[in-house]
Amino acid sequence: MAEENKTRQFKIPKDFIGNFFGALNDTDLAYELVEVNEDDELVVEVEYDSSERDDVMNLIELLDEYYEEVEDKE
């Protein structure tokens, strides 16, 4: 049985778009821009399989670190 791909949505603040897409570009992950939401965040859906899970986890950590830095500045 073939393994089904999973998807993960990311909400990327506009001042973090360059960093996020820089990291995303270093992977072979397929992604799609879903929308720009009311908070001016890009909503991006990333598709991945089990072999690409680490790449997705790295993106999650990158975004978490960004939010931690923003909180620290406030």
C-alpha positions as CSV (number, residue, x, y, z in Angstrom):
1,M,0.0,0.0,0.0
2,A,1.4,3.4,-1.0
3,E,2.0,5.9,1.8
4,E,-0.3,8.9,1.6
5,N,1.3,12.3,1.7
6,K,0.5,14.6,4.5
7,T,0.0,18.4,4.5
8,R,0.8,21.1,7.0
9,Q,-0.3,24.7,6.9
10,F,2.0,27.4,8.0
11,K,1.0,31.0,8.8
12,I,4.0,33.2,8.0
13,P,4.2,36.8,9.2
14,K,5.2,39.2,6.4
15,D,8.5,40.2,8.0
16,F,9.5,36.5,8.1
17,I,8.6,35.5,4.6
18,G,12.2,35.8,3.2
19,N,13.6,33.6,6.0
20,F,10.8,31.0,5.7
21,F,11.0,30.7,1.9
22,G,14.8,30.6,2.1
23,A,14.6,27.6,4.3
24,L,11.8,26.1,2.2
25,N,13.8,26.5,-0.9
26,D,16.6,24.4,0.6
27,T,14.2,21.4,0.6
28,D,12.4,19.4,-2.1
29,L,9.0,20.0,-0.4
30,A,6.0,20.8,-2.6
31,Y,4.1,23.8,-1.4
32,E,1.2,26.0,-2.3
33,L,0.2,29.5,-1.3
34,V,-3.3,29.2,0.1
35,E,-4.1,32.8,1.0
36,V,-3.1,36.0,2.7
37,N,-5.2,36.2,5.8
38,E,-6.6,39.2,7.6
39,D,-3.4,39.5,9.7
40,D,-1.3,39.9,6.5
41,E,0.2,36.5,7.1
42,L,0.9,34.2,4.2
43,V,-0.9,30.8,4.6
44,V,1.2,28.2,2.9
45,E,0.4,24.5,2.6
46,V,3.3,22.1,2.5
47,E,2.9,18.6,1.3
48,Y,5.3,15.9,2.5
49,D,5.8,12.2,3.0
50,S,7.5,10.4,5.9
51,S,11.0,10.8,4.3
52,E,10.5,14.6,4.3
53,R,9.2,14.8,7.9
54,D,12.5,16.2,9.2
55,D,12.4,19.1,6.7
56,V,8.9,20.0,7.9
57,M,10.0,19.8,11.6
58,N,12.8,22.2,10.8
59,L,10.4,24.7,9.3
60,I,8.2,24.4,12.4
61,E,11.2,25.0,14.6
62,L,12.3,28.0,12.5
63,L,8.8,29.6,12.9
64,D,8.7,28.8,16.6
65,E,12.1,30.5,17.1
66,Y,10.8,33.5,15.2
67,Y,7.8,33.8,17.5
68,E,10.0,33.4,20.6
69,E,12.2,36.3,19.4
70,V,9.2,38.5,18.8
71,E,7.8,37.7,22.3
72,D,11.2,38.5,23.8
73,K,11.3,41.9,22.2
74,E,7.8,42.9,23.5
